[in-house]
Amino acid sequence: SCKVFYAKDPLKIVRAQGQYMFDEKGEKYLDCINNVAHVGHSHPYVIKAATKQMELLNTNSRFLHDNLVQYAQRLTATLPEKLSVCYFVNSGSEANDLALRLARQYRGHQDVVTLE
């Protein structure tokens, strides 16, 4: 059920910078697939912020931490009152799974329509 994108001639990507990825031969590819479209690969600000955080604490959101609460408060302050609950997950797959479970619970239906 897992599709290989380049079955005949697979890419071996070895590094990335900005919006580009580079293969083992140095060939440059525009990255239109990965989840880096907002800031790109190896963004200096993201690297600095991640390094600062990892020097302090590197864990997931299963443990309590003031920063999670502060972030949720800052985020919900920008949204309508009906959108006042935050769920923190660690991937797009988890976010999709949670959204599906919440929708099923709210609507009381198990059916799903998907587009390929």
N, C-alpha and C positions, 0 to 999 in steps of 0.2 A: 504493500500500500504506500510505500515511500518512493516517490519518483526522483530519479536522478536527472538533473537539468541538462547535463552535457554527457550523455551516455557514450556517444561515439568518440568524443574528443574532450575528456574532462579537464577542467581548469585546476591547476594547483596554485592557489592564491597564497602568497607568502607574506604580504604586507599591504597596508592601506594608508592613505593620507588624504584628508579632505573628502571629496566625493569620489575618489578613484581607488581602485584596488589594482595590485600588481601581481603578475604571475612570476614563476621561478625564472623566466627568461627576461623579466623586466617589462613585458608588454603591459600597457595601461588599459584598464577597463572602467567605464563609468558604472558606479554601483547604483543600480536601480532596484535592488532586491532587499538588501539588509536594512535594518531599522536604525539607520544613522542619518537619514535624510535631513534632519533638523540642524545638526551641527557638523556632520561629517566625521570621518575617522580621525583619530589622534588630535582632536581639538585641544589646544593648549589650556583653555579655561576648564574644560571637563577633566583633563588629566590632573591639573592642579587641585581642583575641588575633590576629585576621587582620592588623590594621594593624601590630602589633608584629612579626609574622613577615615581612610584606611589606617593612618597613623594613630587615630583615636580608637576606632571600633570598626570591625568588618564582620557584620552578621546580617541576618535577614530580619524581617519584621515580625517574627514570632515572639520576640522579646520586647518588653516595654522599654520605651525610650522617649524622653521629652521631645526630641526632634520630630518624631512621628506625629505627635499631637500638634505641635506648632505648625508643621507643614499642612496637616489636615485643616487646621483653623485658617491659615492663610489662603489655602485653596478654596475652601467653602465660602470664604468672605467675598470671593469674586463671582459666585454663582447664585442663582435664584434660591430662595429658602427651601423649596422642594428638593433641591439637590444638596442636602446638608450632611450626607453620610459618605464616608470614604472607605473603600476597601483597597488595601494595598496587596498587590500580588507581585510575583517576581518575573512574569513573562506574559507575552501576548496570548499564549496558549491558556495559561491560568485565567487571564482576564476574560477570554472567550468562554471558557468553561463556567466561570462564575456568572457571567451575563446570561448564559443559557439556563443555568439553574435558577437564577433570580426570576427570569421571565417565566419559566415553567411554574414556579411557586406562585407568582403574582397572578398569572392568568388561569392556572389550574388545568393547563393542557400540556400534553407531552409532544405534540406534533411540531415539526420544524420544517420550514421551507429554506432550501439553500440554492445558490446559483453557482454553477461551475464556471 
